[in-house]
Amino acid sequence: MLVLTAGVSACSGGDDSADGKKDGAKGASSTKGASESQVVRAAHQKTTAADSAKMTLVSEAAAAGKTVTVRGAGVMDLEDGASTMTMTSQGQKIEQRVLDGVVYQKAPAEQRAQLKLPEDKTWMKIDPAKLDGAGGQVNDPAESFGFTKGVTDKDVEKVGTETIDGTSTTHYRVKVAVKDLAQGDQAKADQLEKQLGTSMLPLELWLDDEGRLRQETIKLTLKPQAGEGQKDQAVTSTTTLKFTDFGTEADVEAPAAADTVDVTKKLADASKAQGTA
């Protein structure tokens, strides 16, 4: 089975003394004096203004008594969502790059053989937008960060203050619309609402003194859908995203075309086959 990310990215610890210097050049300012709703509503813009950051990923998915954990570390261009990271899961390592929403993965030879890919192609290209509902198999690390764009000043709860990777933060609990998880796909949004049993989900945010996102956690429980040929079991997942070292270099390039094969249709067809088995 192909090991693909089931969640989003997080950030490794770094020297945050450099953050203030780099962000100060862009006029980053403290959120002191702003209301809680104002701080949360501005979090996406303030984080994006930092241009880029280091990130790490921790995503756990559990079903039928089994848990799969994916860990990753890399960098992200916060403005256009481009990223590069190295992930590990079940003892396997995968290099991943994301450009313009398209995911490129360099998986182990064993996995490439399972997909019957050409031996001279070491990179797989996957376009989540063309997976026909099978997009849960592949996730852009920027996707979860994008959820913060939909946060409003409603249902904002201040949990408290916590130190994340040596940085003082304020912990908030907000709600995000399920439709934001579906990336504008109404059919997918409807399906997700049925599986989740709600139209709004809680999102945990940890913001620093300048209002930038330092950590984000989202938990999902997908209920089984009858009549889809899937096993009758719920799937729960917890994904945590962290950012540090704002302003770090994030130069992401697509793999050489000669070394890349598009597996989008293959993955979509495989997902459909599993759903009707």
Sequence and secondary structure as in RCSB ss.txt:
>XXXX:A:sequence
MLVLTAGVSACSGGDDSADGKKDGAKGASSTKGASESQVVRAAHQKTTAADSAKMTLVSEAAAAGKTVTVRGAGV
MDLEDGASTMTMTSQGQKIEQRVLDGVVYQKAPAEQRAQLKLPEDKTWMKIDPAKLDGAGGQVNDPAESFGFTKG
VTDKDVEKVGTETIDGTSTTHYRVKVAVKDLAQGDQAKADQLEKQLGTSMLPLELWLDDEGRLRQETIKLTLKPQ
AGEGQKDQAVTSTTTLKFTDFGTEADVEAPAAADTVDVTKKLADASKAQGTA
>XXXX:A:secstr
      S  B     THHHHHHHHTTT    TT  HHHHHHTHHHHHHTT EEEEEEEEEEEETTEEEEEEEEEE
EETTT  EEEEEEETTEEEEEEEETTEEEEE  HHHHHHTT  TT  EEEE GGGSTT GGG   THHHHHGGGG
  STT EEEEEEEETTEEEEEEEEEEEHHHHTTT HHHHHHHHHHHT SEEEEEEEE TTS EEEEEEEEEE   
TTSS  S  EEEEEEEEEESTT         GGGEEE HHHHHHHHHHHHH 
